[in-house]
Structure formats: C-alpha cells, structure tokens
Amino acid sequence: MSESSTPIESAEDEHRRVAGISAPDLLSEARRLDAADPLAHHLDAFADAPGVAAYLDGNSLGRPLRDLPEKVGTFIREDWGTRLIRSWDEQWMALPMQLGDRIAEVALGAAAGQTVVADSTSVLLYKLMRAAVAARPGRDEIVIEAGNFPTDRFIAAGVAKETGATLRWVEPDEVAGVTASDVAAVVSERTALVVLSHVDYRSGALADMPAITSVVHDAGALMLWDLCHSVGVVPMQLDEWGVDLAVGCTYKYLNGGPGSPAFAYLRAEHHGAVTQPIHGWWSASDIFAMGPEYAPVGGIRQLLSGTPPVMSMLAMQGMLDLIADAGMPAVRAKSISLTDFAVRAYDELLAPLGVRLLTTRDAAHRGGHITIGHDSFQQVTQRLWAEGIIPDFRFPDGIRLGLSPLSTSHEETLRGVLAVRDALTA
Ligand SMILES: *Cc1c(COP(=O)(O)O)cnc(C)c1O
C-alpha cells in the first residue's frame, strides 16, 4: 500500500499524533526498518484501499494486486469473450496442473506433477483424508490436533465415521504448538493418518514439519499437512522432507481472492496407489471418452473431480509472480522482521495494559501472524474496523495481527498496535 493510500490523515498529522502518544522510538524504528526493507518496492503493487489505515488481516484474505482489474478485463474480453470455448483446449484444461506446478515451485519446495489447484481446502481435505485412510488398510486411527481449524477436525470426524476409524487427539501447549514428541506419544501401529497444520491459525505456532513427518513415517502412517497459514509466508521443502499429502488455501498469503480454489499435493510415489473418492470425469483417464465406466488417470490430475473455477484462478497468478520475484527466503526474512517488530510494539504499548501475548517470542517457531488476548477485544475489534484498522478477531478474546510480508510495512504494523492501545485507553 502506498503512503498516499491512507488518507485518514496526512503523514505530518499522523506523525504528530503517533509521536504525541509517546511512541517516537517505535515510530523511528519502524521507519528505519521500512527504509532498509529490500522488498519495500512491492508495497505499491497492491490496490489502494481508501479509508484503510492498517490492513492486518492478510492471513485471512490477501489484498488484490493493483493490476488485477485490467487482467480480469482482458480475460473477459479475450480469453473468454473472443476465444470462447476454444480456450478450454488452448489453455484452461491444463491450468489446474500448471498453476499447481507454479505454487509447488515458488512456495512448496516440490517438483512438478504433484500439485493441483481445485475445490476448496475443505473438499480437498476430505478427498485426501479418505484416500490416505484407504491406502493404510488394517489401520483404524486418524490423529489430529484438538485445536486444529474447525473444518479440519469436522472433516476428520466425518471421514472417521464413514470408514469406521477412530480419532485420536493431540493436545499440545497452546502457545508452543504441536511438537514431534507430542506426536510420537500418540502414533502407533494403528495410525493410518496424521493431520496437522504447519502454522496454527490461532497462535501462529510453526510446527517442525521434517521432524514430525519422520515420526509419523516411523509409525508406518501417512502425513497430511494443512498449509493454509504457511504457504507463501514460510518456506518449506515438501519433497525433501518426505511429506505424503498436503492442502492449502490460495486466498490467504497467495492473494487469490475470496473463494479462490485450494491446492493439493500428493507425493509422486503415491500416484496410482492412492485414489480419492469423488470420481468425477476430470479425474478419468480420458476426460472425453464418455465411456460407461470410470477409470482413474494415473497422475496428479486424479485429484480433480469437476470443471475448475478458471476465473477464480486469475488473481493468485500475479501474487505468485511477486513471491517468485522476491524469493521465499526474503519473504520469510521480512515476515520475521514484521512479527519481531509487532512483539516489540506489544511489549512497550500493550503489555502494560494487561494484554497477553498468545504467540511464541521465538521467531524460528512462529509463522506470519501474532495473536494477542484481552477480555475486551471483541468490542475493540468492532471499534478498530470502524476506524479503518483491520485486524481479525478470534473467539473468545484474541486479536490476530496478520502481517502479509509483501503488502505490509512496519509503520502500518505500528499503526495497528497503536490503535489497539488507543482503543484500550479511550
Ligand atoms: C483458512 C483455513 C481453512 C479454510 O478452508 P475452506 O475450505 O477454504 O473454507 C481450512 N483449514 C485451515 C487450517 C485454514 O486456516
């Protein structure tokens, strides 16, 4: 976001206001960090949001890129409006796989041919959980974390019911998140599948993906990682770390827009052996054979079911290009700088007011957001939204500060923390 896009007050007024409420050191530190930020030029790639002084919810819904209206216009006029149905053959049929390969290359540390874009995260979780349980006959437990995102738990419970499996819960420390020893304590020769989030949607805790995956493999089970809160903000190496299956959102740090389809990763060695349960024509060996019986295709296309939402696959492409340009290591470095700075601002401005820090202070063990807690945060969040300061509220008393590295500055982060402080002291 450019400076000029926050017209709530002029930069000078704002400086006076910020300085006037006794955070001049933090403000100059924020400006120093922004001036030294090698990715700062990307801030201008995002569309202006009039009236928004701090957008701290990029971990729930990423911002649109500035050039998106033009791209959507071209798509409608040319690809759809002029090429019409010919575009299916010319480009759209291959898009779920091509875009999957692009996500894999830019953000997953995975070779081509193992990732597709389709459905929603929830639907892909269902397909992959069913496929994984079926691939481990004789094993009847699914391990999942008690604090995992609701859809992950609900779908695991449904799959357990359908397959006669039992859910086994991991209950880790809420701030530190799930560890390899937590997982080692619950897996056994009965475990078919372990489902965990790479970054916890509440605390922001970052799980040790290689260590946990290896514990799960030692027990003979399959590992499914939910990457919704880590893809595009935390680097990973799915191939090298032996991950079997993964799913993730594209509307969070990949800025695909509301309802943009999710992606699924299935390790190449499982292709053919692992089959998903929704046998739509897009997963058939010959899509246009229109034959009497279903025969699944061998490769990653097997995870598709029906016609992909092509228009909803447009917005994420620009963001993937930006992330590729920056490189995931630089994105992670900026993310750590932003969350470190947010913790520092919390210490100075919010801790004295009784606000709790619900995220680890150890940057190596957290993702791209931090969560703070206070009894009044439900009302505080309503007030902040009305003022154009947009964090997100998580029941019962948490505010998440989601700091999407390419679209968020340190000064914007400080504006958010100061606004929380102001709301608490008003
Ligand atoms: C955001 C999120 C989802 C969302 O699933 P949808 O099917 O896209 O609604 C699922 N799991 C986790 C961990 C998430 O953070």
The ligand as an SDF file (V2000), in Angstrom:
LIG
                    3D

 15 15  0  0  0  0  0  0  0  0999 V2000
   -8.4920  -20.9520    6.1890 C   0  0  0  0  0  0  0  0  0  0  0  0
   -8.3890  -22.3880    6.5860 C   0  0  0  0  0  0  0  0  0  0  0  0
   -9.2470  -23.3430    6.0250 C   0  0  0  0  0  0  0  0  0  0  0  0
  -10.3410  -22.9040    5.0980 C   0  0  0  0  0  0  0  0  0  0  0  0
  -10.9730  -23.9190    4.4180 O   0  0  0  0  0  0  0  0  0  0  0  0
  -12.0100  -23.5420    3.2560 P   0  0  0  0  0  0  0  0  0  0  0  0
  -12.4720  -24.8290    2.7410 O   0  0  0  0  0  0  0  0  0  0  0  0
  -11.2530  -22.7070    2.2620 O   0  0  0  0  0  0  0  0  0  0  0  0
  -13.0980  -22.7300    3.8520 O   0  0  0  0  0  0  0  0  0  0  0  0
   -9.0650  -24.6760    6.3890 C   0  0  0  0  0  0  0  0  0  0  0  0
   -8.0910  -25.0430    7.2560 N   0  0  0  0  0  0  0  0  0  0  0  0
   -7.2420  -24.1340    7.8140 C   0  0  0  0  0  0  0  0  0  0  0  0
   -6.1710  -24.5620    8.7490 C   0  0  0  0  0  0  0  0  0  0  0  0
   -7.3750  -22.7720    7.5000 C   0  0  0  0  0  0  0  0  0  0  0  0
   -6.5710  -21.8770    8.0380 O   0  0  0  0  0  0  0  0  0  0  0  0
  1  2  1  0
  2  3  1  0
  2 14  2  0
  3  4  1  0
  3 10  2  0
  4  5  1  0
  5  6  1  0
  6  7  2  0
  6  8  1  0
  6  9  1  0
 10 11  1  0
 11 12  2  0
 12 13  1  0
 12 14  1  0
 14 15  1  0
M  END
$$$$
